[in-house]
Amino acid sequence: MSEHLPESKYLDPEVLQKLGDLELIAREVVEGLRVGSHRSPLRGFSTEFAHHRQYVPGDSLRTIDWRVYGRSDRYYTKLYEAETNFDCHVLIDSSSSMTYGSGKVSKLEYAKFLAASLAYLVLKQRDSVGLSVFDSEIRAYLPPRSTMGVLLEMDRLLRDAKPTPKTAIAKQLHDVALMMKRRSFVIVLSDFLSEADDVLAGLEHLRFAGHNVMVLHTLDPHELEFPFEGTWQFDGLEGEEPLITQPERIKEDYLANLNEYLTTFQDGCVASQIDYALVDTSRPLDVFLNEFFHQRESLLNGSAGRTGA
């Protein structure tokens, strides 16, 4: 697919090349394969043959039906029952707190590049992807589609996304859960600067509706390390009063509160079978994605093995 990649501000061909054959696998498909649950409507693995589709560049050579090739001199791939395409919804928080950046790229810009790369991976595996941009309400919505043209529409919406002072992420998660009628894969990119319990309730609503949910907790390295020295004025990005202080005096309490929040949030995600990753915006995009996808695949396969034992 890369040879027909449309021009996009947020798609870097060098990054995409480094992503290789990463694939977004639905949690239920992996678990269902091992424990014998009912046939999944999501992309995955199955031993029940459904039909053929003409081979296109990018398909795995392992799926080619060589018997059909011998009869027709044409390449066809075998599709299985569980390989019905899934819809992927990418949700991006565009509130003002996401504009913070200690380096060249803000959290919001990093999230936009990350969203575009994820969309490309979804399309590459012949699934559908859409986009929602939200703050205190949904500002832009693009329904899932499976054609490469959706990348251009996503790029336009990402370029036009303007930060606003406040976010209401918990409410937006509940609203998205009510909007989606088909079982889907939902990826949320945000700094999640809200009460952990409120955000988890919104995410659990999505899980309760049967959706796969992935949380990409996007934070700046300065937020994670608090390396400030001297006297600073910290301005609230979502309407809070400014704070003038010496960071060394509050660093210990800040990091303790941050770690407590991160632990509570991540533990809540794990308990609800929500995929969680902390995204440090100083890390190269392809390095993060490769590491996270491989860790996730190992975790899912290991969990399925223990369940089926």
C-alpha positions in Angstrom: 0.0 0.0 0.0 2.9 2.4 0.6 3.4 2.9 -3.1 0.1 4.7 -3.2 0.5 6.6 0.0 -1.3 9.9 -0.2 0.4 13.2 0.6 -0.1 13.8 4.3 1.4 16.1 6.9 1.1 13.5 9.6 2.4 10.4 7.7 6.1 10.0 7.5 7.2 7.3 4.9 10.4 6.6 6.8 8.4 5.9 10.0 5.9 3.7 8.2 8.7 1.7 6.6 10.2 1.0 10.1 6.8 -0.3 11.3 7.1 -3.3 9.1 4.3 -5.9 9.5 2.8 -4.7 12.7 -0.9 -5.8 13.0 -3.7 -4.6 15.3 -5.2 -7.8 16.6 -8.4 -7.8 18.6 -8.1 -9.0 22.2 -11.3 -11.2 21.9 -10.0 -13.0 18.8 -6.8 -14.1 20.4 -8.6 -15.3 23.6 -11.4 -16.9 21.6 -9.0 -18.9 19.6 -7.6 -20.6 22.7 -10.7 -21.1 24.8 -13.2 -22.0 22.1 -15.5 -19.0 22.5 -18.1 -18.2 19.8 -17.1 -17.2 16.3 -15.7 -13.6 16.5 -17.0 -10.8 14.2 -13.5 -9.2 14.4 -10.4 -9.8 12.4 -8.3 -12.7 13.7 -7.7 -16.4 13.2 -10.0 -19.2 12.3 -9.9 -22.7 10.8 -13.2 -22.3 9.0 -12.7 -21.2 5.4 -15.1 -18.5 4.1 -14.1 -17.5 0.6 -11.3 -16.3 -1.7 -10.2 -12.8 -2.5 -7.7 -11.8 -5.3 -4.2 -11.3 -3.9 -3.1 -7.7 -3.5 0.5 -6.5 -2.6 0.9 -6.6 1.2 -1.1 -9.8 1.7 0.8 -12.6 3.5 2.2 -15.2 1.1 1.0 -17.8 3.5 -2.6 -17.1 2.7 -2.2 -17.8 -1.1 -4.2 -20.8 -2.3 -1.7 -22.5 -4.6 -4.3 -25.0 -5.9 -6.4 -22.2 -7.3 -3.2 -20.7 -8.7 -2.5 -24.0 -10.5 -5.9 -24.0 -12.1 -6.3 -20.3 -13.0 -2.7 -19.0 -13.1 -3.9 -16.2 -10.8 -3.1 -15.5 -7.1 -6.0 -15.7 -4.6 -5.8 -15.5 -0.8 -8.0 -17.6 1.5 -10.2 -15.7 3.9 -11.6 -17.3 7.1 -14.7 -16.8 9.2 -13.1 -14.5 11.8 -11.5 -12.2 9.2 -14.6 -10.0 8.8 -13.3 -6.4 8.8 -13.5 -4.5 12.0 -14.1 -0.8 12.5 -11.4 1.2 14.3 -12.3 4.5 15.9 -9.4 6.8 16.8 -10.3 9.4 19.4 -7.9 12.4 19.9 -8.2 14.8 22.9 -7.6 18.3 21.5 -8.0 20.3 24.7 -5.5 23.0 25.7 -3.5 20.8 28.0 -2.5 18.7 25.0 -0.6 21.8 23.5 2.1 21.5 26.1 5.5 20.5 24.8 9.0 20.8 26.3 10.6 19.9 23.0 9.9 20.4 19.3 6.6 18.6 19.3 3.6 19.1 21.7 1.5 16.3 23.0 -1.2 17.1 20.5 1.1 17.1 17.5 2.6 13.8 18.6 -0.8 12.3 19.1 -1.7 13.4 15.5 1.3 11.7 14.1 0.5 8.6 16.2 -3.1 8.6 15.0 -2.2 8.8 11.4 0.3 6.0 11.7 -2.2 3.8 13.4 -4.8 4.6 10.7 -2.3 3.5 8.1 -1.6 0.2 9.9 -5.4 -0.5 10.1 -5.9 0.2 6.4 -2.9 -1.9 5.5 -4.6 -4.9 7.1 -7.8 -4.2 5.1 -9.8 -2.9 8.0 -11.7 0.4 8.4 -10.7 3.4 10.4 -12.3 6.6 11.4 -11.5 9.6 13.6 -13.1 11.7 16.3 -11.5 15.0 17.7 -12.9 16.1 21.0 -12.5 18.4 24.0 -15.6 19.4 26.0 -17.6 18.0 23.0 -16.9 16.1 19.8 -15.5 18.8 17.3 -15.0 16.5 14.3 -16.2 13.1 13.3 -15.1 10.9 10.4 -16.9 7.5 10.2 -14.7 4.5 9.5 -13.8 3.6 5.9 -11.4 1.1 4.4 -10.1 3.1 1.4 -6.8 4.9 1.4 -8.7 8.2 0.7 -9.7 8.3 4.4 -6.1 9.2 5.2 -6.5 12.5 3.3 -9.7 13.3 5.2 -8.1 12.4 8.5 -5.1 14.6 7.6 -7.5 17.5 6.9 -9.3 17.1 10.2 -6.0 16.8 12.2 -4.7 20.0 10.5 -7.9 21.8 11.4 -8.0 20.6 15.0 -7.7 23.7 17.3 -7.2 23.3 21.0 -9.8 24.6 23.4 -9.5 25.4 27.1 -11.4 22.5 28.6 -12.0 18.8 28.1 -14.7 16.5 29.4 -13.2 13.2 28.4 -15.3 11.0 30.7 -18.5 12.4 29.1 -17.1 12.1 25.6 -16.3 8.4 26.2 -19.9 7.8 27.3 -21.2 9.6 24.3 -19.0 7.6 21.9 -20.1 4.4 23.5 -23.7 5.3 22.7 -22.9 6.4 19.1 -21.2 3.2 18.0 -23.6 0.4 17.0 -21.1 -2.1 15.6 -18.6 -3.8 17.8 -15.4 -1.9 17.2 -11.8 -1.2 18.2 -11.5 2.1 20.0 -8.1 3.9 20.5 -8.1 6.9 22.8 -5.1 9.3 22.7 -5.1 11.8 25.6 -3.1 13.1 28.5 -6.1 12.1 30.6 -5.8 15.0 33.0 -9.1 14.2 34.8 -10.2 12.2 37.7 -9.0 8.6 37.1 -12.3 7.1 38.4 -14.4 9.2 36.0 -12.2 8.4 33.0 -12.2 4.6 33.9 -16.0 4.7 34.1 -16.2 6.0 30.5 -13.7 3.5 29.3 -15.6 0.7 31.0 -18.8 1.8 29.3 -17.0 1.1 26.0 -15.9 -2.3 27.2 -19.3 -3.2 28.5 -20.7 -2.5 25.0 -18.3 -5.1 23.6 -15.6 -2.8 22.1 -11.9 -3.5 22.2 -10.3 -0.4 23.9 -6.8 0.8 23.7 -5.5 3.8 25.8 -2.4 5.7 24.7 -1.6 7.9 27.6 0.3 10.8 26.0 2.6 12.8 28.3 5.6 15.1 27.9 8.9 14.0 29.5 8.9 17.1 31.6 5.5 16.1 33.0 7.0 12.7 33.8 10.3 13.8 35.3 9.7 17.4 36.5 13.3 18.5 35.9 12.7 22.3 36.6 15.1 24.4 38.7 15.0 27.9 40.0 11.8 29.9 40.2 9.0 29.2 37.7 5.5 30.3 37.0 3.3 27.4 36.0 0.3 28.5 33.9 -2.8 26.3 33.9 -3.7 25.4 30.3 -7.3 24.7 31.0 -8.2 27.8 33.0 -6.4 27.1 36.3 -4.8 29.9 38.3 -1.0 30.4 37.6 1.4 29.1 40.3 4.8 30.7 41.1 7.1 28.4 43.0 10.5 26.8 43.2 10.0 23.4 41.6 12.5 21.6 43.8 10.2 22.3 46.8 7.2 20.5 45.3 9.0 17.9 43.0 8.8 15.0 45.5 5.0 15.6 46.2 4.4 16.1 42.4 6.1 12.8 41.4 4.4 10.9 44.2 1.0 12.1 43.2 1.7 11.5 39.5 2.9 7.9 40.2 -0.2 7.3 42.3 -2.4 8.5 39.6 -0.6 6.5 36.9 -0.8 3.3 39.0 -4.5 3.8 39.7 -5.3 4.5 36.1 -3.2 1.7 34.6 -4.5 -0.9 37.2 -8.1 0.1 36.4 -7.4 -0.4 32.7 -5.8 -3.8 33.2 -8.8 -4.9 35.5 -11.2 -4.0 32.7 -9.1 -5.7 29.9 -8.3 -2.3 28.4 -4.9 -2.1 26.6 -2.8 0.6 28.2 0.5 2.3 27.2 2.2 5.3 28.6 3.5 7.4 25.6 6.5 9.5 26.3 6.5 12.2 23.5 10.3 12.3 23.5 10.5 8.8 22.1 10.6 8.2 18.3 7.2 7.1 17.0 8.3 3.9 15.3 10.3 2.8 18.4 7.3 3.2 20.6 4.8 1.5 18.2 7.1 -1.5 17.6 7.8 -2.0 21.3 4.2 -1.6 22.3 2.7 -3.9 19.6 5.2 -6.7 20.3 4.6 -6.5 24.0 0.9 -6.5 23.5 0.9 -9.5 21.2 3.1 -11.4 23.7 0.8 -10.4 26.6 -2.4 -11.4 24.7 -1.0 -14.8 23.6 0.3 -15.5 27.1 -3.0 -14.6 28.6 -4.9 -16.8 26.1 -2.5 -19.7 26.9 -3.1 -19.4 30.6 -6.9 -19.2 30.1 -6.9 -22.3 27.9 -4.7 -24.3 30.1 
